[in-house]
Amino acid sequence: MGKNKLLLSFSGGRSSAYMVYNILNSDYYNENFEFKIIFANTGKEHTETLNFVHQCEKWFKKEIIWLEAKHLNENALPFSKKGWKVKYQLVNFKNASRNGEPFEEMCSVIGIPCSSAPFCSDQLKRKPIEAYLKDIGWKNYYKAIGIQSDELDRMNENFKKKKY
């Protein structure tokens, strides 16, 4: 039986880098898991973020898979289902979008996200990552997603109600 699979979803921020670094340097995780480190570029990332992700590839001495969402309008294609399909495009530091192209494409296909329709992370990060992992044959895997303490209430509505 092979190792378990672990997606390390790397946002490009310091907290996320700290999480990835600690997992990569853990005997437990190295003995028990096969990793994929994935950075999903929205095209709206700061230049400093892209530079940091590129530097982390060197520091980690591991490949970081860079990808961007591709939104296909299935109404304009010969598909039987109506709606849109989210795929991905593999990119790298040099050719990653820097002018909001994935975000603009998403908006042109499904509309502009807002507080009452907060689908941006789902469409530009989660779905393209899942499409990539499916394409490489990863069906069952664990996810490591770094969040900061001030993000907990956004991850779980019930967290706001708890008093610690």
Accessible surface in RSA format (square Angstrom, percent):
REM  Atomic radii and reference values for relative SASA: ProtOr
REM  Chains: A
REM  Algorithm: Lee & Richards
REM  Probe-radius: 1.40
REM  Slices: 20
REM RES _ NUM      All-atoms   Total-Side   Main-Chain    Non-polar    All polar
REM                ABS   REL    ABS   REL    ABS   REL    ABS   REL    ABS   REL
RES MET A   1   238.87 123.7 146.70  97.1  92.17 219.5 124.14 105.5 114.72 152.0
RES GLY A   2    65.74  81.1   0.00   N/A  65.74  81.1  40.55 111.3  25.19  56.4
RES LYS A   3   106.07  51.7  85.25  52.3  20.82  49.6  59.32  53.4  46.75  49.8
RES ASN A   4    65.78  45.4  59.01  57.0   6.77  16.3   6.48  15.6  59.30  57.3
RES LYS A   5    58.70  28.6  56.34  34.6   2.35   5.6  19.84  17.9  38.86  41.4
RES LEU A   6     7.14   4.0   7.14   5.1   0.00   0.0   7.14   5.0   0.00   0.0
RES LEU A   7     6.88   3.8   6.88   4.9   0.00   0.0   6.88   4.8   0.00   0.0
RES LEU A   8     0.00   0.0   0.00   0.0   0.00   0.0   0.00   0.0   0.00   0.0
RES SER A   9    22.93  19.4  20.64  27.5   2.29   5.3   1.11   2.4  21.81  30.6
RES PHE A  10     2.47   1.2   0.00   0.0   2.47   6.4   0.09   0.1   2.39   6.8
RES SER A  11    57.30  48.4  46.61  62.2  10.69  24.6  41.36  88.1  15.95  22.3
RES GLY A  12     4.13   5.1   0.00   N/A   4.13   5.1   0.33   0.9   3.80   8.5
RES GLY A  13    31.31  38.6   0.00   N/A  31.31  38.6  30.23  83.0   1.08   2.4
RES ARG A  14   202.01  84.8 192.22  98.0   9.79  23.3  72.77  99.4 129.24  78.3
RES SER A  15    45.86  38.8  34.78  46.4  11.08  25.5  22.07  47.0  23.79  33.3
RES SER A  16     3.23   2.7   2.11   2.8   1.12   2.6   1.76   3.7   1.47   2.1
RES ALA A  17     9.85   9.1   9.18  14.2   0.67   1.5   9.63  13.6   0.22   0.6
RES TYR A  18   154.99  72.4 150.12  85.4   4.88  12.7 111.09  83.5  43.91  54.1
RES MET A  19    33.15  17.2  27.53  18.2   5.61  13.4  27.97  23.8   5.18   6.9
RES VAL A  20     0.00   0.0   0.00   0.0   0.00   0.0   0.00   0.0   0.00   0.0
RES TYR A  21   114.76  53.6 114.76  65.3   0.00   0.0  71.21  53.5  43.55  53.7
RES ASN A  22    64.80  44.7  58.43  56.5   6.37  15.3  26.03  62.6  38.77  37.5
RES ILE A  23    19.56  11.1  18.50  13.8   1.06   2.6  19.56  14.1   0.00   0.0
RES LEU A  24    16.20   9.0   6.51   4.7   9.69  24.3   6.51   4.6   9.69  26.1
RES ASN A  25    94.37  65.1  61.90  59.8  32.47  78.2  23.69  57.0  70.68  68.3
RES SER A  26    27.39  23.1  20.59  27.5   6.80  15.7  19.28  41.1   8.11  11.4
RES ASP A  27   112.57  78.9 106.10 105.6   6.47  15.3  24.77  58.3  87.80  87.6
RES TYR A  28   132.20  61.7 125.51  71.4   6.70  17.4  91.68  68.9  40.52  49.9
RES TYR A  29    71.77  33.5  71.77  40.8   0.00   0.0  27.61  20.8  44.15  54.4
RES ASN A  30    52.73  36.4  47.38  45.8   5.35  12.9  22.65  54.5  30.08  29.1
RES GLU A  31   123.85  71.1 102.56  77.6  21.29  50.7  43.22  83.6  80.63  65.8
RES ASN A  32    53.40  36.8  49.22  47.6   4.18  10.1   7.37  17.7  46.03  44.5
RES PHE A  33    18.28   9.1  15.14   9.4   3.15   8.2  15.14   9.2   3.15   9.0
RES GLU A  34    70.76  40.6  65.32  49.4   5.45  13.0  31.08  60.1  39.69  32.4
RES PHE A  35    35.14  17.6  16.11  10.0  19.03  49.5  16.11   9.8  19.03  54.5
RES LYS A  36    53.71  26.2  51.26  31.5   2.45   5.8   7.57   6.8  46.14  49.1
RES ILE A  37     4.67   2.7   3.25   2.4   1.41   3.4   3.25   2.3   1.41   3.8
RES ILE A  38     0.42   0.2   0.00   0.0   0.42   1.0   0.00   0.0   0.42   1.1
RES PHE A  39     0.03   0.0   0.03   0.0   0.00   0.0   0.03   0.0   0.00   0.0
RES ALA A  40     3.03   2.8   0.46   0.7   2.57   5.8   0.46   0.6   2.57   6.8
RES ASN A  41     0.18   0.1   0.00   0.0   0.18   0.4   0.00   0.0   0.18   0.2
RES THR A  42    15.90  11.3  15.90  16.1   0.00   0.0  12.61  16.9   3.29   5.0
RES GLY A  43     1.83   2.3   0.00   N/A   1.83   2.3   0.27   0.8   1.55   3.5
RES LYS A  44   117.75  57.4  90.59  55.6  27.16  64.7  52.14  46.9  65.60  69.9
RES GLU A  45    39.28  22.6  24.40  18.5  14.88  35.4   2.81   5.4  36.46  29.8
RES HIS A  46   134.58  73.6 128.85  89.6   5.72  14.6  83.12  85.7  51.45  59.9
RES THR A  47    82.97  59.0  78.57  79.7   4.40  10.5  45.86  61.6  37.11  56.1
RES GLU A  48   126.09  72.4 120.75  91.4   5.34  12.7  66.80 129.2  59.29  48.4
RES THR A  49    28.78  20.5  25.96  26.3   2.82   6.7   7.59  10.2  21.18  32.0
RES LEU A  50     1.24   0.7   1.24   0.9   0.00   0.0   1.24   0.9   0.00   0.0
RES ASN A  51    64.43  44.4  63.08  61.0   1.35   3.2  23.17  55.8  41.26  39.9
RES PHE A  52    52.38  26.2  48.50  30.0   3.88  10.1  52.01  31.5   0.36   1.0
RES VAL A  53     0.00   0.0   0.00   0.0   0.00   0.0   0.00   0.0   0.00   0.0
RES HIS A  54    51.85  28.3  51.76  36.0   0.08   0.2  37.80  39.0  14.04  16.3
RES GLN A  55    66.12  37.0  66.12  48.3   0.00   0.0  23.50  50.0  42.62  32.3
RES CYS A  56     1.14   0.9   1.14   1.3   0.00   0.0   0.00   0.0   1.14   1.2
RES GLU A  57    42.09  24.2  36.38  27.5   5.71  13.6  12.77  24.7  29.32  23.9
RES LYS A  58   117.35  57.3 101.11  62.0  16.24  38.7  74.78  67.3  42.57  45.3
RES TRP A  59   148.07  59.4 123.76  59.9  24.31  57.1 108.44  57.8  39.63  64.3
RES PHE A  60    23.32  11.7   6.22   3.9  17.10  44.5  11.07   6.7  12.25  35.1
RES LYS A  61   180.01  87.8 148.90  91.4  31.11  74.1 104.79  94.3  75.21  80.1
RES LYS A  62    96.50  47.1  86.20  52.9  10.30  24.5  45.51  41.0  50.99  54.3
RES GLU A  63   130.62  75.0 107.91  81.6  22.71  54.1  46.58  90.1  84.04  68.6
RES ILE A  64     3.90   2.2   0.00   0.0   3.90   9.4   0.00   0.0   3.90  10.6
RES ILE A  65    12.69   7.2   9.96   7.4   2.73   6.6  12.69   9.1   0.00   0.0
RES TRP A  66     6.08   2.4   3.48   1.7   2.60   6.1   3.08   1.6   3.00   4.9
RES LEU A  67     0.00   0.0   0.00   0.0   0.00   0.0   0.00   0.0   0.00   0.0
RES GLU A  68     4.51   2.6   4.51   3.4   0.00   0.0   0.64   1.2   3.87   3.2
RES ALA A  69     1.15   1.1   0.03   0.0   1.12   2.6   0.03   0.0   1.12   3.0
RES LYS A  70    69.06  33.7  69.06  42.4   0.00   0.0  33.34  30.0  35.72  38.0
RES HIS A  71     7.41   4.1   0.00   0.0   7.41  19.0   0.00   0.0   7.41   8.6
RES LEU A  72    60.19  33.5  57.88  41.4   2.31   5.8  60.19  42.3   0.00   0.0
RES ASN A  73    57.26  39.5  51.81  50.1   5.45  13.1  11.32  27.3  45.94  44.4
RES GLU A  74     6.07   3.5   4.45   3.4   1.62   3.9   0.00   0.0   6.07   5.0
RES ASN A  75   102.32  70.6  67.57  65.3  34.75  83.7  31.01  74.6  71.31  68.9
RES ALA A  76    83.24  76.5  44.51  68.7  38.73  88.1  57.14  80.5  26.10  69.1
RES LEU A  77    73.33  40.8  62.76  44.9  10.57  26.6  65.23  45.8   8.10  21.8
RES PRO A  78   140.17 102.2  99.03  90.3  41.13 149.5 114.68  94.7  25.48 158.4
RES PHE A  79    88.81  44.4  64.33  39.8  24.48  63.7  68.16  41.3  20.64  59.1
RES SER A  80   118.93 100.5  75.26 100.4  43.66 100.6  57.67 122.8  61.25  85.8
RES LYS A  81   140.26  68.4 132.07  81.0   8.20  19.5  86.92  78.2  53.34  56.8
RES LYS A  82   185.90  90.7 157.74  96.8  28.16  67.1 100.93  90.8  84.97  90.5
RES GLY A  83    22.57  27.8   0.00   N/A  22.57  27.8  21.72  59.6   0.85   1.9
RES TRP A  84   111.82  44.9  89.39  43.3  22.43  52.7  86.00  45.9  25.82  41.9
RES LYS A  85    75.66  36.9  71.15  43.7   4.51  10.7  37.32  33.6  38.34  40.8
RES VAL A  86    16.66  11.0   3.00   2.7  13.67  32.9   3.00   2.6  13.67  37.1
RES LYS A  87    64.02  31.2  64.02  39.3   0.00   0.0  40.12  36.1  23.90  25.5
RES TYR A  88    46.86  21.9  30.17  17.2  16.69  43.4  12.58   9.5  34.28  42.3
RES GLN A  89    77.82  43.5  73.05  53.4   4.77  11.4  25.37  54.0  52.45  39.8
RES LEU A  90   100.78  56.1  79.51  56.9  21.27  53.5  79.79  56.0  20.99  56.5
RES VAL A  91    16.18  10.6   1.89   1.7  14.29  34.4   5.14   4.5  11.03  29.9
RES ASN A  92    74.38  51.3  74.38  71.9   0.00   0.0  29.74  71.6  44.64  43.1
RES PHE A  93    48.65  24.3  47.08  29.2   1.58   4.1  47.08  28.5   1.58   4.5
RES LYS A  94   185.20  90.3 156.53  96.0  28.67  68.3 104.29  93.9  80.91  86.2
RES ASN A  95    93.29  64.3  69.66  67.3  23.63  56.9  37.95  91.3  55.34  53.5
RES ALA A  96     6.51   6.0   0.00   0.0   6.51  14.8   0.00   0.0   6.51  17.2
RES SER A  97    17.39  14.7  11.14  14.9   6.25  14.4   5.39  11.5  12.00  16.8
RES ARG A  98    95.36  40.0  70.59  36.0  24.77  59.0  52.13  71.2  43.23  26.2
RES ASN A  99   124.43  85.8  96.67  93.4  27.77  66.9  30.97  74.5  93.46  90.3
RES GLY A 100     0.30   0.4   0.00   N/A   0.30   0.4   0.00   0.0   0.30   0.7
RES GLU A 101    84.06  48.3  78.30  59.2   5.75  13.7  56.60 109.5  27.46  22.4
RES PRO A 102     7.08   5.2   3.83   3.5   3.25  11.8   6.88   5.7   0.20   1.3
RES PHE A 103    43.16  21.6  43.16  26.7   0.00   0.0  43.16  26.2   0.00   0.0
RES GLU A 104    93.71  53.8  89.93  68.0   3.78   9.0  37.65  72.8  56.06  45.8
RES GLU A 105    46.22  26.5  40.25  30.5   5.97  14.2  23.63  45.7  22.59  18.4
RES MET A 106     0.00   0.0   0.00   0.0   0.00   0.0   0.00   0.0   0.00   0.0
RES CYS A 107    22.42  17.0  12.90  14.4   9.52  22.4  11.01  27.9  11.41  12.3
RES SER A 108    94.39  79.8  51.40  68.6  42.99  99.0  51.59 109.9  42.80  60.0
RES VAL A 109    37.16  24.5  12.93  11.7  24.23  58.4  13.47  11.7  23.69  64.3
RES ILE A 110    35.15  20.0   4.15   3.1  31.00  74.7  11.97   8.6  23.18  62.9
RES GLY A 111    29.70  36.6   0.00   N/A  29.70  36.6  27.35  75.1   2.34   5.2
RES ILE A 112   135.12  76.9 116.42  86.7  18.70  45.1 116.42  83.8  18.70  50.7
RES PRO A 113    24.82  18.1  12.22  11.1  12.60  45.8  12.49  10.3  12.33  76.6
RES CYS A 114    68.73  52.0  53.55  59.7  15.18  35.7  44.84 113.6  23.89  25.8
RES SER A 115   115.82  97.9  81.19 108.3  34.63  79.8  57.15 121.7  58.67  82.2
RES SER A 116   104.95  88.7  66.80  89.1  38.15  87.9  54.70 116.5  50.25  70.4
RES ALA A 117    38.71  35.6  32.57  50.3   6.14  14.0  38.71  54.5   0.00   0.0
RES PRO A 118   108.63  79.2  81.72  74.5  26.92  97.8  86.33  71.3  22.30 138.6
RES PHE A 119    45.27  22.6  42.75  26.5   2.51   6.5  45.27  27.4   0.00   0.0
RES CYS A 120    40.34  30.5  39.62  44.2   0.72   1.7  18.91  47.9  21.43  23.1
RES SER A 121    72.81  61.5  68.67  91.6   4.15   9.6  37.61  80.1  35.20  49.3
RES ASP A 122    41.89  29.3  37.40  37.2   4.49  10.6  22.34  52.6  19.54  19.5
RES GLN A 123     5.15   2.9   5.15   3.8   0.00   0.0   0.00   0.0   5.15   3.9
RES LEU A 124     0.68   0.4   0.61   0.4   0.07   0.2   0.61   0.4   0.07   0.2
RES LYS A 125    57.60  28.1  57.60  35.3   0.00   0.0  53.37  48.0   4.23   4.5
RES ARG A 126   107.14  45.0 101.35  51.7   5.79  13.8  58.90  80.5  48.24  29.2
RES LYS A 127    67.00  32.7  63.70  39.1   3.29   7.8  28.39  25.6  38.61  41.1
RES PRO A 128     0.00   0.0   0.00   0.0   0.00   0.0   0.00   0.0   0.00   0.0
RES ILE A 129     9.24   5.3   9.24   6.9   0.00   0.0   9.24   6.7   0.00   0.0
RES GLU A 130    53.12  30.5  49.10  37.1   4.02   9.6  21.38  41.3  31.74  25.9
RES ALA A 131    15.22  14.0   7.86  12.1   7.35  16.7  14.14  19.9   1.08   2.9
RES TYR A 132    21.48  10.0  21.48  12.2   0.00   0.0   4.63   3.5  16.85  20.8
RES LEU A 133     0.38   0.2   0.38   0.3   0.00   0.0   0.38   0.3   0.00   0.0
RES LYS A 134   160.49  78.3 148.40  91.1  12.09  28.8  91.46  82.3  69.03  73.5
RES ASP A 135    81.87  57.3  45.76  45.5  36.11  85.4  20.19  47.5  61.68  61.5
RES ILE A 136    68.78  39.1  36.89  27.5  31.89  76.9  45.00  32.4  23.78  64.5
RES GLY A 137    46.53  57.4   0.00   N/A  46.53  57.4  28.44  78.1  18.09  40.5
RES TRP A 138    11.55   4.6   7.68   3.7   3.88   9.1   2.67   1.4   8.88  14.4
RES LYS A 139   175.89  85.8 147.30  90.4  28.59  68.1  95.41  85.9  80.48  85.7
RES ASN A 140   133.00  91.7 117.34 113.4  15.65  37.7  38.24  92.0  94.75  91.6
RES TYR A 141    49.66  23.2  20.44  11.6  29.22  76.0  15.13  11.4  34.53  42.6
RES TYR A 142   130.66  61.0 127.35  72.5   3.30   8.6  86.01  64.6  44.65  55.0
RES LYS A 143   110.20  53.8  78.41  48.1  31.79  75.7  41.85  37.7  68.36  72.8
RES ALA A 144    14.27  13.1   8.93  13.8   5.34  12.2  14.27  20.1   0.00   0.0
RES ILE A 145    96.00  54.6  73.08  54.4  22.92  55.2  73.08  52.6  22.92  62.2
RES GLY A 146    22.49  27.7   0.00   N/A  22.49  27.7   8.75  24.0  13.74  30.8
RES ILE A 147    61.14  34.8  36.37  27.1  24.77  59.7  37.32  26.9  23.82  64.6
RES GLN A 148    90.86  50.8  85.92  62.8   4.94  11.8  23.16  49.3  67.70  51.3
RES SER A 149    98.24  83.0  77.59 103.5  20.65  47.6  47.91 102.0  50.33  70.5
RES ASP A 150    96.68  67.7  76.40  76.0  20.29  48.0  48.94 115.2  47.74  47.6
RES GLU A 151    47.87  27.5  47.87  36.2   0.00   0.0   5.38  10.4  42.50  34.7
RES LEU A 152    62.28  34.7  61.43  43.9   0.85   2.1  61.43  43.1   0.85   2.3
RES ASP A 153    47.79  33.5  46.82  46.6   0.96   2.3   9.44  22.2  38.35  38.2
RES ARG A 154   168.22  70.6 133.39  68.0  34.83  82.9  69.93  95.6  98.29  59.6
RES MET A 155   116.56  60.4  83.56  55.3  32.99  78.6  60.60  51.5  55.95  74.1
RES ASN A 156    74.53  51.4  69.01  66.7   5.52  13.3  21.18  51.0  53.35  51.6
RES GLU A 157   115.74  66.4 110.19  83.4   5.55  13.2  60.04 116.1  55.70  45.5
RES ASN A 158    83.03  57.3  82.52  79.7   0.51   1.2  13.51  32.5  69.52  67.2
RES PHE A 159    61.25  30.6  58.90  36.5   2.35   6.1  59.61  36.1   1.65   4.7
RES LYS A 160   114.37  55.8  87.71  53.8  26.66  63.5  53.65  48.3  60.71  64.7
RES LYS A 161   156.23  76.2 128.44  78.8  27.78  66.2  94.39  85.0  61.84  65.9
RES LYS A 162   116.63  56.9 100.36  61.6  16.27  38.7  57.01  51.3  59.61  63.5
RES LYS A 163   189.42  92.4 156.75  96.2  32.68  77.8 107.56  96.8  81.86  87.2
RES TYR A 164   196.78  91.9 117.40  66.8  79.38 206.6 135.45 101.8  61.32  75.6
END  Absolute sums over single chains surface
CHAIN  1 A    10673.8       8607.7       2066.1       5710.6       4963.2
END  Absolute sums over all chains
TOTAL         10673.8       8607.7       2066.1       5710.6       4963.2
